[in-house]
Amino acid sequence: MNVKQTLGAVATAISVVATLLVAQPAGADEILSFVRIDKDGQRNDRALQVAVKRYRQNGAHTATFVDLVGVVHVGDADYYSELNASFRQYDALLYELVAPADHDTRLDKRNESMIGGAQIAMKDAMGLEFQLHHIDYTADNFVHADLSPQALRRSMEERGESLYVYFWRAFYAGMADYAKDPLGIRSWQLLGAMVAPDDGESLKRAFARELIRSDAMLDALGGEDGSALIQARNERAMQVFDDEWSAGSRRVGIFYGAAHMPDFEERLRERGFEPVDTRWLDAWLFEQDE
């Protein structure tokens, strides 16, 4: 393998990890409407932002709504504090976590999966925090809305999916993406960010850009008919949503990785909900030159 191919492989690995920062992992359509890089007045990168989008049925009272609360799984501590504070407004806050229905959220904070371990390594390199360490999953209005490990495994088997399949889909999608950069400029930029002596600031900026570009990687992971990691889990979450709505909850939040949100939006539209407002939260801030 020559230097260019090595850099391409490294950049592919970074793209895969960036994908894991918005979903654990995921396959979806474009996520650009839920994740963006905000600029300051001089057009410098200021912050990576994630959207909270509000939806309402036609004619519904303003106090009746559904929020899609997108999240990246590593971020600044202040980002998670702001999320915790906002969660108090909901009758029900539906959250993602592949775990049995009777799981203990206090243990979940310590039971870090292999994927969680990769995310934790990245957050340490970038000086960020991990979602599970800061979000209060014990709040009374939190409602588990995800598959159990056994149900996810069955769904993957039914679709002919596996971690092996996901890896090679992501690998070849990443290599095809980098073939569009014949001079390898993007690869050199990523490698330079990894070794820059600036306490992770260059790496943080590089990962933010990769995260914004990760829609192609997510499409590849999903395949033609979507994936268990997105569509099957979202279907389960919407079953929980329908139960909560039928039980009288009228202020509902769906708290999932940003890559899940385009599919959730489509499912809400099928139920007669339309977007009415978008609020952008700073997930992590970039240092500014003085």
N, C-alpha and C positions, 0 to 999 in steps of 0.2 A: 504494500500500500504506500503510495507516494504522499508527499506533504499535503498536497491539495485534497486528496481523498481522506487523509487523516483529519484535516481540519473540517471537512464536510461531515465526517462521522461525529466529531466533537460537537459541531453545531447542531446536528440532528439530535444528539442526546440532550442538548440544552433546550431544543424545541419541545422534546417530549416532556422534560421536567416542567417547562413553562406551561404546557397543557395541563399538567397535574395541579398547577396552582389555581386553576379556575374550575376544575372538576376532579373527582377522585376515582379514576380518571374519567374521560367523557368522550362522546362523539356527538356532534351537533352541527347545526347550520352556523351562519356567521354570528359571532358574539360581539361584533363591533358596536352594536347599539346598547350594550351593557357594560363595556369596558373601554376606557379611552385614556389618553395622556393629555392632561390639561396644561395649557401654556400660560406664562405670565405676560405682562404688558410688553416685554421685549422679545416675545416669541420663544423664550427658553422653556424647556420642560420644567414644570412646576410640581406635578403630582400625578400618580396613577390613580384614576378614579373608577368607581364602580357604581352603577345606577341602582336606584330604588324606584321602580315604576309602579304607579297606582292605576288600577282598573276599576271601572264601575259599570253596572248595567244601566241601560238607557232609562232615565227617569227616576233612578234610585236616589234616596236621600244622601246628602253629602257625608253623613256619618257611616254610610254603608260602602265598603270598598274591599278590594283585594290588592295587596302589595306584593310584587315580585322583588324580593330582597336578594339581589345577586351578591356574591362574596368571592373574594380570593382568599385562599387558605393560609397565606402568610401576609402580614401587614404591620403597620404601626400599632402600638398599644392603644393610642388615642382612637384609632379607627374602630377597634373592637369595643372600647368604652362607649363610643357614640352609638354603635349598634345595640349594645345592652340597654342603653337608656331608651332608644326608640322602640324596643320590643315591648315595653310596658303598655303601649297603646292598643295592643291587639287582644281580641277575645281569644284567639288561638294563633300560635306561631308554629307553623309546620316546618320541621327541620329534617335535614338529611343526615343519615348515619346508617351504614349497612351494619345492622345489629339485630338481635332478637327483640321482639316487641317488649319483653320484660327486662331489657338491659338496664344496668345501673350506670347512670351518667357520671357518677363520681369515679367509677372504675375506668370508664371510657377515656377520661383525661390522662390516665397512665398507660392504657393499653394501646400503644402506638403501633400501627401496622407497618409493613414494609414501605408502603406508599407514604404513610405519614413520616417515616424515618427519612425518606428522600426529601420531603418538604422541610423537615426540621433542619437537615443539613444545609439546605439552601437559605433558610431564614437566618441561620447562624452566620453564613458567609456574607449575607447582605445586611446584618444588623437589624433584623425584623423579628416579629413575634408570630407564634403559631396560634391559629384560631382556637383549637381545642383547649389551649391553656388559658384563654381569656373570656370566652363566651360562657355565660351562666346557663347551662342546660338544665339546671334543677328548678328553674322558674316555673310557677304553677301553670302558666299558659302555654308552655312548650308541649308540643304534640309530635311524637315520633311519626314520620311519614316516609318511610323508606322500606326496602326489602330486607329480609333476614339474609344472612350469608347463604343459607340453604336455598332460599327462593331465588336469589341472584344466580347461584350456580346452575339451578335448573333452567332458568331463562337463557343463560349463556349456552348451555348444552343444546337447547331447542333451536338456537340460532346458529349453531356450529361455531361458537366463539370460545376463546380461551385467552389467557394471558400471552401465550405464544403467538396466537393469531394477532392480537392487539399490537404486540411488539413489532412484528414484521410489517404490519400495515403502516405503523407509525414510521418505522425505519425507512421504507421505500418511499413513503410520501415525503419525508424530510429530504432524502437524497434527490428526489425529483424537483423539490422546491429549490434546493441549492444549485441544481444544474442551470437554473435561470440566472445564476451569478457566475459567469465563466471566469472572471478574474479572481474570484474568491474573496472579494472585499468584505462581504458580510462575515465570512468565516474568520478572517483576520481580526475584524473588529471584536467579535465575540471572544476570541482567544486573548486579545489584548485586554479585554475587560476582566477576564478571569485572573490575570496575573498583575493587574494594576495595583500599586501600593497605596490605595486610597480608602482603606477600611470598607471595601465592598460597594462604594458609591458607583463606580463604573459598571460593576456587575449588576447592580440594581437597575440602572438605566437600560442596560442591554437586555435584561430579562423582561422589563416592561415592554420593550419593543417586540420581543419575541412573543410575549403574551398577546399583544394586539394582533400579531400575524398568525396566531394559532388556529384560526378558523379552518384553514386547509388541512392541518393535522387532525383536527377534530372530525372533519368530514371523512377522512381516511379511516379513522378508528371506528366510525359508525357503520361503514359499509352501505350497500344500496338500500337496505330496509331499516336503517337505524341500528342501534345497539341496545343490549340489555343494560349497559351502563348509563344510558340516557333514557331511551324510550320506556323500557320496562320499569325503571325506578320512578320516572315521572308519572307513569300510569298509576303506580301504587300511590304516589303522593296525591294525585287527583282523586283517587277513591277516598282517601282520608279527607280531602277538601270537601267532597260532596257530602260526606257524613257530617262534618262540622257545620257546613252551611245548612243542611237539613235540620240539625239540632239547634239552630238559631244564632250561630256565630255570624256576625255581620261586619266585623273588623278583623280580617284574616291576613296574615303574612305568610309567604312561602319563602323560606330561607334555605337557599341551595347555591351551589357553585354557579358562577356566571354562565358557564357553557350550557347549563340546563335551561336557561331562561327563554331562548327562542321557541323551544318546544312547548314550554309552559304557556307562553303567550298565545300560541296557536290553540292550545287546549282551552284557555280562558275565552278566546274569541268564539270558539264553538259553543260555549255556554252563554254567550250574549254579553260578555264583558268587553269594553273598549278602553284603551289607554286615555287617561285624563291629565296625568302629571308625571314628571320625572325629576327626581332629586339625585344629585351626584355627591358621593362621599369620597373624601380623600383616603385611599387605602394605604398609600405610602407617599411621603414627601421626598423630593430630591433636594440635595444641598445646593444652595445658590452661591455663585461667585460674588465676592464682595467688591 
